[in-house]
Amino acid sequence: MAKQLIDQFATTLPADKRASVYQSTKATHEKRTKMLFDQFDDPNRLRAIAGGIKQHVIENLDTYLPAVEAKLRANGAQVHWAATAEAACAAVLKIMQARGATKLVKAKTMVSEEIELAHFLEKHGIEALETDLGEFIVQIDHDHPSHIVRPIIHKNRREIATSFEKHGLGAYNDDPQTITRRAREFLRQKYLQADVGLTGANFVSAESGRIVLVTNEGNSRFSLAAPKCHIALVGIEKLVPRDRDLGLLLNLLARSATAQQLTVYTEFIAGPKLAAQPDGPEEMHVIFVDNGRTEVLASECTEILRCIRCGACMNVCPVYRQVSGHAYRSVYPGPVGAVLSPLLAGKRFPELADLPKASSLCGACHEVCPVDIPIPDLLLRLRAKGKAEGAPRAAAGTPPMGAWALLATQPTAWKAALTGGKIINYLPTKLLPIPPLRAWEKERTLPEWRGGNFRRWMKERKKNAQGREPKTNG
Ligand code: SF4
């Protein structure tokens, strides 16, 4: 994980990585927009309805969580509650140790990344293998995901082929089909050997206790085919009130995440295998994870808990496109991460307080969010929180915005600065770069100063307009 502040990381990102993140996010965003507006009369109304459903759930978790627990138990599942990351990891370990289990296959779950489950289990002698292709590549590379839907958005096929060769998955071959076939052959054996299959949950219906999983590779289905035990790690905000709400949310999720009408594999799991069913896990555990979510619920940014992890805000964000996911120093990158990660960090909030500042506040993230989260408003609230809590100010090299603010709020000083600023254009070049802007200028070129003429231009415009006004007879 990157150690630098987000703007410092951005200056070190290689051009090829920036290009692959930019191209991939742009293409997905364009497809998403076309698909939504071609297929629905009023997608914005659907986003508002979806946002309302999720907001209702998070404001009534005290009702819905006991309700879903009762349903899950009635369906034959065992329910556990984990207040912290440590408690969630310990719960998984306890379930595995009780069964004498040593091998776990894992479908993609953001909560498991958040609590660093794989690392914890490995320390306790348990093999925890990622089965989503992107996550698998990240795992063998000891890397971190760079996008919540496309974990390897920052890698090209040559890098992946090199990793496969290094980890004994065949001689170098960067043909995508060969890479995929090799991963498939390797993972199929692992599915058969696993004792436990672990998944997350995209949604959980409080009405029926059904857990909903979506994948495009079918790996969650494979993870539950051979193992006799299923563990689902679920953030407490993942509930929906009724099964019928899933119709809207699944439609919006697939289109927003990958520009598909529906994700290829959509599974509804109501409980462990019934006696009459031929196969499937005989034991099912659902671990509801808090890990800071109740603090988020009590914060000034409750709305972020509506998030359904589609990644659309990343795809459209001009900052994410330039810096990539690793710059956010947390599991959740992009606009959602700039809000959620500092909040989930709790007392460590000041360490991530630079993230809410990494936004132009253009509003694109809000426009695409399928659950209508007002991300720019939340970013502003977190900027205020950072200031109030004494978070570190700007990184070295940031232009002196305090001086700018002072000038911009004093009309006379502002006028004088604009007029006097022209001097920059006549300074001998050897005196440049101007000392306070030196770091800034390493990445950019100072444009020619053309300020100071706006008032004159406005005055002339007004005079001309008056001259053109029709004469009245009165
Ligand atoms: S904040 Fe909205 S757009 Fe971003 S990942 Fe979450 S649901 Fe998707």
Boltz pocket constraint, residues with backbone or C-beta under 6 A from the ligand:
constraints:
  - pocket:
      binder: B
      contacts: [[A, 256], [A, 306], [A, 307], [A, 308], [A, 309], [A, 310], [A, 311], [A, 312], [A, 313], [A, 314], [A, 335], [A, 336], [A, 365], [A, 368], [A, 369], [A, 370], [A, 371], [A, 372], [A, 373]]
      max_distance: 6.0
